[in-house]
């Protein structure tokens, strides 16, 4: 039976080395790669199929709706089905193009009924911080997947890194202890395997659960990093059960966003007591989005429609008065100022007097967040 392993990441040299290693160590393996680089000029996406001996075939597939990623989706599944039906391929290694995010491709492969056994992000530890700090638009870097692509290098890299349960780590001579500590703290639950070792082949067949991976990234139940401090890199976890004052938090956003190379989590504003808000920052830019309702704001009957993992996560944060409403923000960076962050965050909470005024008073507070949330 054909197994499918996705190998992605913006670190193209590490990614290619990981794919080459799989082809060399897994008998009956074939790699597929869709090159989106010239799609805007040519109107096509170039597909290359190869094995350990070299190129087996090349072809072009036309753009779909002026979107190179859409063309990839349309072409990838038929190619994988062809390999499956031939019965000659044991492992199809899908080498994702630079800015393609693994989550979307994993869901496409799984929805087609194909056997997805691994999602791997290839990493050069020396490049983790430079890419995480790069706030350039993908379009400016020549890495946009469509004309409407507004992602940045930093947020794309963060999602590529944090979604994959397996990291193929290149033995980079430029990497130091700080680089390796940063990688470990950004994704502490990942299985890190050397690109050059024998463990990568086994990881390609380990299995992958698309639904569990999606839940692990959802702001309501994300597996966020824990407190850590090693080699000059720290992770600070800040939790509280009092709401933020919307005006004071908004005024502090720039300081909080720039305080760490990476920060994420969930939070609640006093004027929006029913809305779970997601915090996602990298490269000096912050994305704030609504992630749906807090469970405490839902009628009891609606809980049966909520996935068990979400209910379990809510139970861990349950407060007798506020339910699952909470502040849970995590900051990771070299040279992190924990005390400074705690002071700024604490100053953004409702004061004792504001808190005592009650929910009706809270909801009357003006909020600049309406602009961010397009309310």
C-alpha positions in Angstrom: 0.0 0.0 0.0 1.3 3.5 -0.9 2.3 5.7 2.0 2.5 9.5 1.5 4.9 11.7 3.4 4.9 15.5 3.1 8.2 17.3 3.5 8.1 21.1 3.6 9.6 24.2 5.0 11.2 27.5 3.8 14.7 26.1 4.4 15.0 24.8 0.9 18.5 23.2 1.3 17.5 21.3 4.4 14.2 20.3 2.7 16.0 18.9 -0.3 18.6 17.1 1.8 15.7 15.4 3.8 14.0 14.3 0.6 17.3 13.0 -0.8 17.9 11.1 2.4 14.4 9.4 2.2 14.9 8.4 -1.4 18.3 6.9 -0.6 17.2 4.9 2.4 13.6 3.9 1.6 13.4 1.3 -1.2 10.6 1.9 -3.6 10.3 5.6 -2.8 9.5 8.4 -5.3 9.5 12.2 -4.7 7.1 14.6 -6.3 7.8 18.3 -6.4 5.7 21.2 -7.8 7.8 24.3 -8.5 5.7 27.4 -8.2 8.5 29.9 -8.8 7.8 30.7 -12.4 4.0 30.3 -12.3 3.2 34.1 -12.4 5.3 34.5 -15.6 4.5 31.2 -17.4 1.0 30.5 -16.2 2.0 26.9 -15.3 3.4 24.9 -12.4 6.3 22.6 -13.1 6.1 19.1 -11.7 9.1 16.8 -11.3 8.9 13.2 -10.3 12.2 11.5 -9.3 13.7 8.6 -7.4 17.2 7.9 -6.0 18.6 7.4 -9.5 17.4 10.7 -10.9 14.4 12.3 -12.7 11.7 10.0 -13.9 9.3 12.6 -15.5 8.6 16.3 -15.8 5.4 18.0 -16.8 3.6 21.4 -16.5 0.1 21.9 -15.1 -1.8 25.2 -15.7 -2.7 27.6 -13.0 -6.1 27.4 -11.5 -7.8 30.7 -10.7 -4.4 32.4 -11.0 -3.4 30.4 -7.9 -0.3 28.2 -8.0 -1.3 26.4 -4.8 -4.7 25.6 -6.4 -2.9 24.1 -9.3 -0.8 22.0 -7.0 -3.9 20.7 -5.2 -5.6 19.8 -8.5 -2.5 18.0 -9.9 -1.1 16.3 -6.7 -3.9 13.9 -5.9 -4.2 12.4 -9.4 -0.4 11.9 -9.4 -0.5 10.2 -6.1 -3.4 8.0 -7.2 -1.4 7.0 -10.3 1.5 5.9 -8.1 -0.8 4.0 -5.8 -2.6 2.2 -8.6 0.7 1.2 -10.2 1.6 -0.8 -7.1 5.3 -0.1 -7.7 5.8 2.7 -5.2 6.1 2.1 -1.5 6.5 5.7 -0.3 5.6 8.9 -2.2 7.5 11.8 -0.8 5.8 15.1 -1.6 8.4 17.9 -1.4 6.3 21.0 -0.9 7.5 24.2 -2.5 9.0 26.8 -0.2 6.0 28.8 1.1 3.4 26.0 0.8 2.0 25.2 4.2 1.7 21.6 5.2 -1.7 21.8 6.9 -3.6 22.5 3.7 -1.8 19.8 1.7 -2.2 17.3 4.5 -5.9 17.8 4.5 -6.1 17.5 0.7 -4.2 14.2 0.8 -6.3 12.8 3.7 -9.6 13.9 2.1 -8.7 12.0 -1.0 -8.5 8.8 1.0 -4.8 8.4 0.5 -2.6 7.0 3.4 -0.8 10.0 4.8 1.9 8.7 7.2 4.0 11.7 7.9 4.2 15.5 7.8 7.8 16.6 8.2 9.3 20.1 8.3 13.0 20.4 7.4 15.0 22.8 9.5 18.4 24.4 9.4 18.8 25.5 13.1 21.0 28.4 12.1 18.1 29.9 10.1 15.3 29.5 12.6 15.7 33.0 14.2 16.5 34.9 10.9 13.3 33.5 9.3 11.2 34.0 12.4 12.3 37.6 12.5 11.7 38.3 8.8 8.6 40.4 8.5 8.9 40.8 4.7 5.8 39.9 2.6 6.2 36.6 0.7 5.5 38.6 -2.5 8.5 40.8 -1.9 10.7 37.7 -1.4 9.4 36.1 -4.6 7.7 33.4 -2.6 4.0 34.2 -2.9 1.7 31.3 -4.0 -0.9 33.6 -5.5 -1.4 37.3 -6.5 -3.6 37.7 -3.4 -1.0 36.1 -1.0 -0.5 38.5 1.9 1.4 36.2 4.2 4.9 37.1 5.5 8.0 35.0 5.7 7.9 34.9 9.5 4.3 33.8 10.0 4.5 31.3 7.2 7.7 29.8 8.7 6.1 29.7 12.2 3.1 27.7 11.0 5.3 25.3 8.9 7.4 24.7 12.0 4.7 24.3 14.6 2.3 22.1 12.5 4.6 19.2 11.8 5.0 16.6 14.5 8.4 15.7 13.0 11.3 18.0 12.3 14.2 16.9 10.1 17.1 18.8 11.5 20.1 19.6 9.3 23.6 19.3 10.9 24.5 22.9 10.2 28.0 24.1 11.2 26.7 27.6 11.6 24.2 26.6 14.3 25.0 27.1 18.0 23.4 26.2 21.3 21.1 29.2 21.2 19.8 28.2 17.8 19.1 24.7 19.0 17.5 25.9 22.3 15.2 28.2 20.3 14.1 25.4 18.0 13.4 23.1 21.0 11.4 25.7 22.8 9.3 26.8 19.8 8.1 23.2 19.3 8.9 21.1 22.3 6.6 18.2 21.5 8.2 17.6 18.0 10.1 14.5 17.2 13.5 15.9 16.0 15.5 13.6 13.8 18.8 14.3 12.1 18.5 14.7 8.3 21.7 12.6 8.0 20.6 9.8 10.4 18.6 6.6 10.0 15.6 7.8 12.0 14.1 9.9 9.2 13.0 6.8 7.2 11.2 5.4 10.2 9.5 8.8 10.9 8.1 8.8 7.3 6.0 5.8 8.2 5.1 6.8 11.8 1.5 7.8 11.0 -0.3 11.1 11.0 -3.7 12.2 12.3 -5.1 15.2 10.4 -7.8 16.0 12.9 -5.5 15.8 15.9 -3.0 18.0 14.2 -5.6 20.7 13.4 -6.8 20.6 17.1 -3.3 21.0 18.3 -3.1 24.3 16.4 -6.6 25.7 17.2 -6.3 28.6 19.7 -8.8 27.1 22.1 -6.9 23.9 22.7 -3.4 24.5 21.2 -0.5 22.6 22.7 1.4 25.7 23.7 5.0 25.6 24.9 5.7 25.5 28.7 8.1 27.6 30.7 11.7 27.1 29.7 15.2 28.7 29.9 18.3 27.4 28.2 21.3 28.8 26.4 20.0 32.4 26.5 16.6 31.5 25.2 13.5 31.7 27.4 9.8 30.8 27.1 7.5 32.8 29.3 3.9 31.6 29.9 1.5 34.2 31.2 -1.9 33.2 32.5 -4.7 35.1 34.2 -8.4 34.9 34.8 -9.2 38.6 34.7 -10.1 40.3 31.4 -8.0 42.8 29.5 -9.0 46.5 29.3 -9.3 46.8 25.5 -7.9 50.3 25.3 -4.8 49.6 27.4 -4.1 46.4 25.7 -4.4 48.0 22.3 -2.0 50.7 23.3 0.6 48.1 24.4 0.4 45.9 21.3 3.5 47.2 19.7 5.6 46.7 22.8 4.2 43.2 23.4 4.6 42.1 19.7 8.2 43.2 19.5 9.2 41.7 22.9 9.7 38.2 21.6 10.6 36.5 18.4 7.4 34.4 18.7 4.3 34.7 20.7 0.9 33.1 20.5 -2.1 32.0 22.6 -5.6 33.0 23.4 -7.1 36.0 25.3 -10.3 37.8 26.3 -11.3 41.4 26.3 -13.7 42.8 28.8 -15.9 44.3 26.2 -16.1 41.0 24.2 -16.9 38.4 27.0 -18.2 35.8 24.6 -15.4 35.9 22.0 -12.2 33.8 22.2 -9.5 35.8 20.6 -6.4 34.3 19.1 -2.9 36.0 19.4 -0.3 35.1 16.8 2.8 37.2 16.4 6.1 36.7 14.5 8.5 39.0 12.6 7.3 42.0 14.5 3.7 41.6 13.2 0.6 40.6 15.2 -2.5 38.9 13.9 -5.5 39.0 16.2 -8.6 37.0 15.1 -11.8 35.7 16.6 -11.6 32.0 17.1 -15.3 31.5 17.9 -17.1 31.6 21.3 -15.8 30.6 24.7 -17.5 27.4 25.8 -18.8 29.2 28.9 -20.9 31.4 26.6 -22.7 28.5 24.9 -25.9 26.9 26.1 -25.4 23.4 27.6 -27.1 21.7 24.6 -24.4 23.1 22.3 -21.6 21.4 24.2 -22.5 18.1 22.5 -21.5 19.6 19.2 -18.0 20.6 20.4 -15.1 18.2 19.8 -14.0 16.3 23.0 -10.5 17.8 22.8 -12.0 21.3 23.0 -14.1 20.3 26.0 -11.0 18.7 27.7 -9.0 21.9 27.1 -11.7 24.1 28.5 -11.9 21.9 31.6 -8.2 22.5 32.4 -8.8 26.3 32.4 -12.2 26.3 34.0 -12.9 29.1 36.5 -15.9 29.0 38.9 -17.0 32.5 37.7 -15.6 32.9 34.2 -15.6 29.3 32.9 -12.9 28.8 30.2 -12.4 32.5 29.7 -8.7 33.2 30.4 -5.5 34.8 29.3 -3.0 32.3 28.1 -0.1 33.8 26.2 3.3 32.3 25.5 6.4 34.3 24.5 9.6 32.7 23.2 12.8 34.5 22.3 16.5 34.9 23.0 17.1 37.6 25.6 13.5 37.6 26.8 12.6 40.1 29.5 10.1 38.1 31.6 9.7 40.7 34.3 9.1 43.5 31.7 6.5 41.4 29.9 4.7 40.5 33.1 4.5 44.2 34.1 3.1 45.3 30.7 0.6 42.5 30.6 -0.5 43.1 34.1 -1.0 46.8 33.5 -3.4 45.9 30.7 -5.8 44.0 32.9 -8.9 45.6 34.5 -8.1 47.3 37.7 -9.8 46.2 40.9 -12.3 49.1 40.6 -13.0 48.3 36.9 -13.4 44.6 37.7 -15.8 45.3 40.5 -18.0 47.5 38.2 -19.2 44.3 36.5 -19.9 43.0 33.0 -22.4 45.7 32.0 -19.7 48.3 32.6 -17.0 46.3 30.9 -19.1 45.9 27.7 -19.5 49.7 27.5 -15.7 50.2 27.2 -14.6 51.5 23.8 -12.4 49.1 21.8 -9.9 49.9 19.1 -9.8 46.1 18.5 -13.0 46.5 16.4 -10.7 47.8 13.6 -8.4 44.8 13.9 -11.3 42.4 13.9 -13.2 44.2 11.2 -16.3 44.4 13.4 
